[in-house]
Amino acid sequence: MKKVLFRCVPYDKDAVTLALESGVDGLVVPAGHVQEVASLARCTVVADEDMPCILLQEKADEENVARMLQQGRSVILARGWEIIPVENLLAVSDNVVAEVASLEEARLAAGILERGVSAVAVSALGVEELKDIVKELKLSQGTLELVPATVTAVSAAGLGHRVCVDTMSLMRTGQGMLVGNSSAFTFLVNAETEHNEYVAARPFRVNAGAVHAYAVMPGDRTTYLEELSAGTEVLVVDHTGATGIATVGRVKVEVRPMLLVRARVQGPDGQCTEGAVFLQNAETIRLVRTDGTPVSVVALKEGDEILVRTDAAGRHFGMRISEEIREE
């Protein structure tokens, strides 16, 4: 996740308000406005003289910036930067900040050397795209590959503690969380986006499964559903594999009747991978078909196709490790 700053020089009160509402990580403003802006929200505010914007016109400029970064000073690479000088600076510092004025420029800066700058500083010229830049650089986690799986069994599994994850975001049809008995085989569990005559839609909620289940998290991590709590950031995924981040507002753990859903993926080499997940036995809990439409676990039957993610097994405290492991 990249940091997004807004460089409001010269000062513009309306642009500052928009930046704060957009969720930027910090603002760079003229020194005379630092205290004024700092009083508006709990957000980092830096005087422009303490974070100068430097144009790289020649090799000497690059060398000067490199020295400043190695001394721990903060600078912004002014628009007009080129890829090679930025790559050179990334080789000597993890605190490279590039000025941008569009979503396209922000994407470019964030992808240099597959690592990108640590932050972008959006100039006043980019204020119209500021919300899109914040959304992509701070919320998107790239795209995950989802594959069709064939349901092989759905059976009653008695009572168990299930976890409802109530987020601070509104999700849409075909969007939810990846959950499963194994970190190597997770099911796309749809958020409660659909209405029925008995229960109103709750698009902020994913009724995610049993307490022991793995959930795929931001940063290529997993966690047990039982470990989620208010303030935790969770990974939200849609049927295309596009990802985002949502913050947990509340977690509800209650005893409910459960179903065990099993599914199988056949690989190109003909080998099959199998996985399972425990979900509450209720009409409002849905998995996602390959076309992005939700299917209730109550209506789910053998032979149905749903979306899953397969991965290599092997996690320790949620982090990927190289280890022979078997989860059933």
C-alpha positions as CSV (number, residue, x, y, z in Angstrom):
1,M,0.0,0.0,0.0
2,K,1.4,3.4,-1.0
3,K,1.1,6.6,0.9
4,V,-0.7,9.5,-0.9
5,L,0.1,13.1,0.0
6,F,-1.5,16.2,-1.4
7,R,0.9,19.1,-2.2
8,C,-1.3,22.2,-1.9
9,V,1.2,24.9,-2.9
10,P,0.0,27.6,-3.5
11,Y,-2.6,27.1,-0.7
12,D,-6.2,26.5,-1.6
13,K,-8.7,25.9,1.3
14,D,-11.3,24.0,-0.9
15,A,-8.6,21.7,-2.3
16,V,-7.4,20.9,1.3
17,T,-10.9,20.1,2.3
18,L,-11.3,17.7,-0.6
19,A,-8.0,16.1,0.1
20,L,-8.9,15.4,3.7
21,E,-12.3,14.0,2.7
22,S,-10.5,11.8,0.1
23,G,-8.4,10.1,2.8
24,V,-4.9,11.3,2.0
25,D,-2.1,10.3,4.4
26,G,-0.7,13.8,4.7
27,L,-0.6,17.3,3.2
28,V,2.3,19.6,2.2
29,V,1.3,23.3,2.6
30,P,3.0,26.7,2.9
31,A,4.4,27.1,6.4
32,G,1.9,29.8,7.4
33,H,-1.0,27.3,7.0
34,V,0.4,24.3,8.8
35,Q,-1.4,24.9,12.1
36,E,-4.7,25.9,10.4
37,V,-4.7,22.6,8.4
38,A,-3.6,20.5,11.3
39,S,-6.6,21.6,13.3
40,L,-9.0,20.3,10.6
41,A,-8.3,16.6,11.0
42,R,-6.0,14.1,12.6
43,C,-3.6,14.0,9.6
44,T,0.1,14.6,9.0
45,V,0.8,18.2,7.8
46,V,4.2,19.3,6.6
47,A,5.5,22.7,5.6
48,D,6.7,22.9,2.0
49,E,10.1,24.2,3.1
50,D,10.6,21.1,5.2
51,M,9.7,18.8,2.2
52,P,11.1,20.7,-0.8
53,C,10.0,19.8,-4.3
54,I,13.2,19.3,-6.4
55,L,13.3,19.0,-10.2
56,L,15.8,16.4,-11.6
57,Q,17.3,18.2,-14.5
58,E,20.8,16.7,-14.5
59,K,22.8,14.0,-12.8
60,A,24.0,16.5,-10.1
61,D,20.3,17.0,-9.1
62,E,19.9,13.3,-8.6
63,E,23.1,13.0,-6.6
64,N,22.0,15.9,-4.4
65,V,18.6,14.2,-3.7
66,A,20.4,10.9,-3.0
67,R,22.6,12.7,-0.3
68,M,19.5,14.3,1.2
69,L,17.6,11.0,1.4
70,Q,20.6,9.3,3.0
71,Q,20.7,12.0,5.6
72,G,17.1,11.2,6.5
73,R,15.7,14.4,4.9
74,S,12.3,14.4,3.1
75,V,12.1,15.6,-0.5
76,I,9.6,15.4,-3.3
77,L,10.7,14.6,-6.9
78,A,9.0,17.3,-9.0
79,R,7.0,16.3,-12.0
80,G,9.2,15.7,-15.0
81,W,11.1,12.9,-13.2
82,E,12.2,10.0,-15.4
83,I,12.2,6.3,-14.7
84,I,16.0,5.7,-14.6
85,P,16.8,8.5,-12.0
86,V,14.0,7.3,-9.8
87,E,15.3,3.7,-10.1
88,N,18.7,5.0,-9.0
89,L,17.2,6.7,-6.0
90,L,15.2,3.7,-5.0
91,A,18.4,1.8,-4.9
92,V,19.7,4.0,-2.1
93,S,16.5,4.9,-0.2
94,D,13.1,3.5,0.8
95,N,11.7,7.0,1.2
96,V,11.3,8.2,-2.3
97,V,8.3,10.5,-3.0
98,A,7.3,11.5,-6.5
99,E,5.0,14.3,-7.5
100,V,2.1,13.3,-9.8
101,A,-0.8,15.1,-11.4
102,S,-2.9,12.1,-12.7
103,L,-3.9,8.6,-12.0
104,E,-1.7,7.4,-14.9
105,E,1.3,9.1,-13.4
106,A,0.5,7.7,-10.0
107,R,0.3,4.2,-11.4
108,L,3.7,4.6,-13.1
109,A,5.4,5.9,-10.0
110,A,3.9,3.1,-7.9
111,G,5.2,0.4,-10.3
112,I,8.8,1.4,-10.9
113,L,11.1,-1.6,-10.3
114,E,8.0,-3.6,-9.3
115,R,8.3,-1.9,-5.9
116,G,7.5,1.7,-6.6
117,V,8.1,4.9,-4.7
118,S,7.0,4.9,-1.0
119,A,4.6,7.8,-1.6
120,V,3.1,10.0,-4.3
121,A,2.5,13.7,-3.7
122,V,-0.5,14.8,-5.8
123,S,-0.1,18.4,-7.1
124,A,-2.9,20.9,-7.4
125,L,-3.1,20.0,-11.1
126,G,-4.3,16.5,-10.1
127,V,-7.0,17.5,-7.6
128,E,-9.8,16.3,-9.9
129,E,-8.3,12.7,-9.9
130,L,-7.3,12.8,-6.2
131,K,-10.1,10.5,-5.0
132,D,-9.3,7.9,-7.8
133,I,-5.6,8.0,-6.9
134,V,-6.3,7.5,-3.2
135,K,-8.7,4.6,-4.0
136,E,-6.3,2.8,-6.3
137,L,-3.0,3.3,-4.4
138,K,-4.4,2.8,-0.8
139,L,-7.2,0.3,-1.3
140,S,-6.3,-1.9,-4.3
141,Q,-4.2,-5.0,-3.7
142,G,-4.0,-5.9,-7.4
143,T,-5.9,-8.8,-9.0
144,L,-6.1,-12.3,-7.7
145,E,-6.7,-15.3,-10.0
146,L,-10.0,-17.0,-9.2
147,V,-10.9,-20.3,-10.9
148,P,-14.1,-22.3,-11.3
149,A,-14.6,-25.1,-8.8
150,T,-17.3,-27.9,-9.0
151,V,-19.3,-28.5,-5.9
152,T,-18.9,-32.1,-4.8
153,A,-21.0,-32.2,-1.6
154,V,-23.1,-30.0,0.7
155,S,-24.0,-31.6,4.0
156,A,-25.3,-30.5,7.5
157,A,-22.5,-30.2,10.0
158,G,-24.2,-29.5,13.3
159,L,-23.8,-26.4,15.4
160,G,-20.7,-24.2,15.4
161,H,-19.5,-20.7,16.2
162,R,-19.7,-18.6,13.0
163,V,-18.2,-15.2,12.3
164,C,-20.1,-12.3,10.8
165,V,-17.6,-9.6,9.6
166,D,-19.3,-6.2,9.6
167,T,-17.1,-3.7,7.7
168,M,-17.2,0.0,7.3
169,S,-17.6,-0.4,3.5
170,L,-20.6,-1.1,1.3
171,M,-20.0,-4.1,-1.0
172,R,-21.7,-5.0,-4.2
173,T,-23.1,-8.2,-5.7
174,G,-20.3,-10.6,-6.6
175,Q,-18.0,-9.1,-4.0
176,G,-16.9,-10.5,-0.6
177,M,-14.1,-12.4,1.2
178,L,-12.0,-15.4,0.4
179,V,-12.5,-18.0,3.2
180,G,-11.7,-21.7,3.5
181,N,-10.6,-24.6,5.7
182,S,-7.2,-24.4,4.0
183,S,-5.2,-21.4,3.0
184,A,-4.5,-23.3,-0.3
185,F,-8.2,-23.4,-1.2
186,T,-10.5,-20.5,-0.4
187,F,-14.1,-19.8,-1.4
188,L,-15.5,-16.4,-2.5
189,V,-18.2,-15.8,0.1
190,N,-20.5,-13.0,-1.2
191,A,-21.4,-10.1,1.1
192,E,-25.0,-9.9,2.2
193,T,-25.9,-7.7,-0.8
194,E,-29.2,-9.4,-1.8
195,H,-32.7,-8.7,-0.5
196,N,-35.3,-11.3,0.3
197,E,-38.8,-11.0,1.8
198,Y,-37.6,-12.0,5.3
199,V,-34.2,-10.2,5.8
200,A,-33.0,-6.8,4.5
201,A,-29.7,-6.6,2.6
202,R,-26.7,-5.8,4.7
203,P,-24.0,-5.0,2.1
204,F,-21.5,-4.1,4.7
205,R,-21.5,-7.7,6.1
206,V,-19.8,-10.9,5.1
207,N,-21.2,-13.9,7.0
208,A,-17.8,-15.5,6.5
209,G,-17.9,-18.9,8.1
210,A,-16.6,-20.9,11.1
211,V,-14.2,-19.4,13.7
212,H,-11.3,-21.8,12.6
213,A,-11.5,-20.8,8.9
214,Y,-8.7,-19.0,7.1
215,A,-9.5,-15.6,5.5
216,V,-7.2,-14.2,2.8
217,M,-5.9,-10.8,4.0
218,P,-4.1,-7.8,2.5
219,G,-0.3,-8.2,1.9
220,D,-0.5,-11.9,0.9
221,R,-1.4,-13.0,4.5
222,T,-4.1,-15.1,6.1
223,T,-5.7,-15.0,9.5
224,Y,-8.3,-17.1,11.3
225,L,-11.7,-15.6,11.3
226,E,-11.8,-15.7,15.1
227,E,-8.8,-13.3,15.2
228,L,-10.6,-10.5,13.4
229,S,-11.6,-7.5,15.4
230,A,-12.7,-3.8,15.0
231,G,-10.1,-1.8,13.2
232,T,-8.6,-4.8,11.3
233,E,-8.2,-4.3,7.6
234,V,-9.6,-7.2,5.5
235,L,-9.2,-8.1,1.8
236,V,-12.3,-7.6,-0.3
237,V,-12.4,-9.5,-3.6
238,D,-14.9,-9.4,-6.5
239,H,-15.7,-12.1,-9.1
240,T,-13.2,-10.7,-11.5
241,G,-10.4,-11.0,-8.9
242,A,-10.1,-7.2,-8.4
243,T,-9.3,-6.5,-4.8
244,G,-9.7,-3.7,-2.2
245,I,-9.4,-3.1,1.5
246,A,-12.2,-2.7,4.0
247,T,-11.9,-1.9,7.7
248,V,-13.8,-4.1,10.2
249,G,-16.3,-2.2,12.3
250,R,-17.6,-5.1,14.3
251,V,-17.3,-8.9,14.5
252,K,-20.3,-11.0,15.6
253,V,-19.5,-14.6,16.8
254,E,-22.6,-16.7,17.5
255,V,-23.6,-20.4,17.6
256,R,-25.5,-21.3,14.4
257,P,-26.3,-24.4,12.4
258,M,-23.6,-25.0,9.8
259,L,-23.1,-26.6,6.4
260,L,-20.0,-28.2,5.1
261,V,-19.4,-27.3,1.4
262,R,-16.8,-29.3,-0.5
263,A,-15.5,-28.5,-4.0
264,R,-13.0,-29.6,-6.5
265,V,-10.8,-27.8,-9.1
266,Q,-9.4,-29.8,-12.0
267,G,-6.0,-28.4,-13.2
268,P,-4.7,-28.3,-16.8
269,D,-2.7,-31.4,-16.1
270,G,-5.8,-33.3,-15.1
271,Q,-4.9,-33.3,-11.4
272,C,-7.7,-32.4,-9.0
273,T,-7.4,-30.1,-6.0
274,E,-10.1,-30.3,-3.3
275,G,-11.2,-27.9,-0.6
276,A,-13.9,-27.3,1.9
277,V,-15.5,-24.5,4.0
278,F,-18.1,-24.4,6.8
279,L,-20.8,-21.8,6.3
280,Q,-24.0,-21.0,8.2
281,N,-27.0,-22.9,7.1
282,A,-29.1,-19.9,6.1
283,E,-30.5,-18.6,2.8
284,T,-28.7,-15.2,3.2
285,I,-25.2,-16.9,3.0
286,R,-24.1,-17.1,-0.6
287,L,-21.1,-18.2,-2.6
288,V,-20.4,-16.7,-6.1
289,R,-21.0,-18.4,-9.5
290,T,-18.5,-18.0,-12.3
291,D,-20.7,-15.2,-13.9
292,G,-20.5,-13.2,-10.7
293,T,-24.0,-13.9,-9.5
294,P,-24.5,-15.1,-5.9
295,V,-25.9,-18.6,-5.1
296,S,-27.3,-19.4,-1.6
297,V,-25.8,-22.3,0.2
298,V,-29.3,-23.5,0.8
299,A,-29.8,-23.9,-3.0
300,L,-26.3,-25.1,-3.7
301,K,-26.1,-28.6,-5.1
302,E,-23.5,-31.1,-6.4
303,G,-22.2,-30.1,-9.8
304,D,-22.7,-26.4,-9.4
305,E,-19.7,-24.2,-10.4
306,I,-18.5,-21.5,-8.0
307,L,-15.4,-19.3,-7.8
308,V,-12.5,-20.2,-5.6
309,R,-8.8,-19.3,-5.2
310,T,-6.2,-22.0,-5.1
311,D,-2.7,-21.4,-3.7
312,A,0.3,-23.2,-2.3
313,A,-0.2,-24.5,1.2
314,G,2.1,-23.3,4.0
315,R,1.5,-20.5,6.4
316,H,3.0,-19.6,9.8
317,F,1.2,-17.0,11.8
318,G,-0.5,-16.0,8.5
319,M,2.8,-15.5,6.6
320,R,3.7,-17.6,3.5
321,I,6.5,-20.1,4.2
322,S,8.1,-22.9,2.3
323,E,7.0,-26.0,4.1
324,E,5.5,-29.4,3.4
325,I,2.0,-29.2,4.8
326,R,-1.3,-31.0,4.5
327,E,-4.7,-29.5,5.6
328,E,-7.9,-31.5,5.3
